[in-house]
Amino acid sequence: MSDLAPNFVVRPFRPSDEAAVYAVCLQTADAGRDATALYDDPALPGHLYVGPYLTLEPELALMLEDGFGVCGYALAALDSHLFYERFQREWLPPLRGRYPTPNGDPSIWSASEAVRAQFHAPDIFWPEPHADFPSHLHIDLLPRAQGQGNGRVLMDTLLTALRQRGSPGVHLGMHVANARALRFYTRLGFRELARRGKTLYLGLHLADER
Ligand SMILES: CC(C)(COP(=O)(O)OP(=O)(O)OC[C@H]1O[C@@H](n2cnc3c(N)ncnc32)[C@H](O)[C@@H]1OP(=O)(O)O)[C@@H](O)C(=O)NCCC(=O)NCCS
């Protein structure tokens, strides 16, 4: 396993980290870049991409921290099928009351409207075969934490946790335009499983590497 850059630590999630995790999500939600200008409510991407993981599977939420605070995270769902079932049953209903369905032509929805629509009609997809890649993950680092090997350490730690829980494989979805992320995942051994619109799905077998 490689080393963290000096001044960075990886530690488990604590409930008091939630706002910082939402902030990292917002600042990396535009294909890896700052999406603050795209959202009229800064919590919107977090409600979709990080909140459910912190609430439903906090034991698989890792924080990257430096002297300024939380500057990255890696989050996972052990079994995507079970996760999305709880996501729809437990996580989405309270959001629906707070964020009404957007109106009009979906092809001209803003980023905020597109996320609000997901709260009412989530676009859930996982690449087949599910049995080979049942887990999925998200990883995001703020610019000050990138390019120093921290992403690799977070991923190694999360993949070890998934292996210890018996997962045979993991997948993720990424924006096709995020060239840096694709290089990063490819170096870690991920391979393309599917493409859907602007999302590329990659997978990694975990059982082979025990
Ligand atoms: C994609 C991401 C998770 C990768 O994590 P990372 O910590 O930056 O990755 P690494 O440091 O291991 O590698 C990134 C680059 O830094 C280089 N690097 C790694 N360790 C280094 C070190 N000690 N010194 C200098 N460079 C180093 C790597 O060679 C790599 O270069 P390359 O991209 O030109 O090939 C991170 O950059 C990130 O969160 N980006 C923004 C959000 C995002 O895109 N998330 C993924 C969404 S699917």
PDBQT file of the ligand as one rigid body, heavy atoms in Angstrom, charges set to zero:
ROOT
HETATM    1  C1  LIG A 301      -9.557  11.556  -9.394  1.00  0.00    +0.000 C 
HETATM    2  C2  LIG A 301      -8.962  11.636  -7.993  1.00  0.00    +0.000 C 
HETATM    3  C3  LIG A 301      -9.816  10.840  -7.019  1.00  0.00    +0.000 C 
HETATM    4  C4  LIG A 301      -7.557  11.008  -8.040  1.00  0.00    +0.000 C 
HETATM    5  O1  LIG A 301      -6.964  11.141  -6.747  1.00  0.00    +0.000 OA
HETATM    6  P1  LIG A 301      -5.498  11.770  -6.588  1.00  0.00    +0.000 P 
HETATM    7  O2  LIG A 301      -5.087  11.677  -5.192  1.00  0.00    +0.000 OA
HETATM    8  O3  LIG A 301      -5.465  13.120  -7.234  1.00  0.00    +0.000 OA
HETATM    9  O4  LIG A 301      -4.715  10.718  -7.423  1.00  0.00    +0.000 OA
HETATM   10  P2  LIG A 301      -3.179  10.427  -7.365  1.00  0.00    +0.000 P 
HETATM   11  O5  LIG A 301      -2.422  11.458  -6.609  1.00  0.00    +0.000 OA
HETATM   12  O6  LIG A 301      -3.004   9.014  -6.915  1.00  0.00    +0.000 OA
HETATM   13  O7  LIG A 301      -2.842  10.567  -8.887  1.00  0.00    +0.000 OA
HETATM   14  C5  LIG A 301      -3.170  11.757  -9.602  1.00  0.00    +0.000 C 
HETATM   15  C6  LIG A 301      -1.946  12.282 -10.316  1.00  0.00    +0.000 C 
HETATM   16  O8  LIG A 301      -0.972  12.682  -9.394  1.00  0.00    +0.000 OA
HETATM   17  C7  LIG A 301       0.259  12.004  -9.664  1.00  0.00    +0.000 C 
HETATM   18  N1  LIG A 301       0.906  11.709  -8.381  1.00  0.00    +0.000 N 
HETATM   19  C8  LIG A 301       0.613  10.705  -7.532  1.00  0.00    +0.000 A 
HETATM   20  N2  LIG A 301       1.430  10.773  -6.459  1.00  0.00    +0.000 NA
HETATM   21  C9  LIG A 301       2.226  11.849  -6.640  1.00  0.00    +0.000 A 
HETATM   22  C10 LIG A 301       3.235  12.437  -5.871  1.00  0.00    +0.000 A 
HETATM   23  N3  LIG A 301       3.619  11.932  -4.684  1.00  0.00    +0.000 N 
HETATM   24  N4  LIG A 301       3.826  13.561  -6.363  1.00  0.00    +0.000 NA
HETATM   25  C11 LIG A 301       3.439  14.067  -7.542  1.00  0.00    +0.000 A 
HETATM   26  N5  LIG A 301       2.471  13.544  -8.328  1.00  0.00    +0.000 NA
HETATM   27  C12 LIG A 301       1.875  12.449  -7.873  1.00  0.00    +0.000 A 
HETATM   28  C13 LIG A 301      -0.155  10.753 -10.364  1.00  0.00    +0.000 C 
HETATM   29  O9  LIG A 301       0.894  10.251 -11.188  1.00  0.00    +0.000 OA
HETATM   30  C14 LIG A 301      -1.312  11.240 -11.182  1.00  0.00    +0.000 C 
HETATM   31  O10 LIG A 301      -0.875  11.896 -12.354  1.00  0.00    +0.000 OA
HETATM   32  P3  LIG A 301      -1.718  11.798 -13.719  1.00  0.00    +0.000 P 
HETATM   33  O11 LIG A 301      -3.164  12.036 -13.373  1.00  0.00    +0.000 OA
HETATM   34  O12 LIG A 301      -1.152  12.879 -14.569  1.00  0.00    +0.000 OA
HETATM   35  O13 LIG A 301      -1.480  10.430 -14.247  1.00  0.00    +0.000 OA
HETATM   36  C15 LIG A 301      -8.817  13.102  -7.510  1.00  0.00    +0.000 C 
HETATM   37  O14 LIG A 301      -7.939  13.786  -8.353  1.00  0.00    +0.000 OA
HETATM   38  C16 LIG A 301     -10.147  13.836  -7.419  1.00  0.00    +0.000 C 
HETATM   39  O15 LIG A 301     -10.867  13.686  -6.455  1.00  0.00    +0.000 OA
HETATM   40  N6  LIG A 301     -10.479  14.659  -8.429  1.00  0.00    +0.000 N 
HETATM   41  C17 LIG A 301     -11.660  15.526  -8.388  1.00  0.00    +0.000 C 
HETATM   42  C18 LIG A 301     -12.969  14.769  -8.217  1.00  0.00    +0.000 C 
HETATM   43  C19 LIG A 301     -13.088  13.604  -9.158  1.00  0.00    +0.000 C 
HETATM   44  O16 LIG A 301     -12.840  13.712 -10.347  1.00  0.00    +0.000 OA
HETATM   45  N7  LIG A 301     -13.520  12.463  -8.597  1.00  0.00    +0.000 N 
HETATM   46  C20 LIG A 301     -13.788  11.275  -9.349  1.00  0.00    +0.000 C 
HETATM   47  C21 LIG A 301     -15.185  11.327  -9.839  1.00  0.00    +0.000 C 
HETATM   48  S1  LIG A 301     -15.623   9.845 -10.727  1.00  0.00    +0.000 SA
ENDROOT
TORSDOF 0
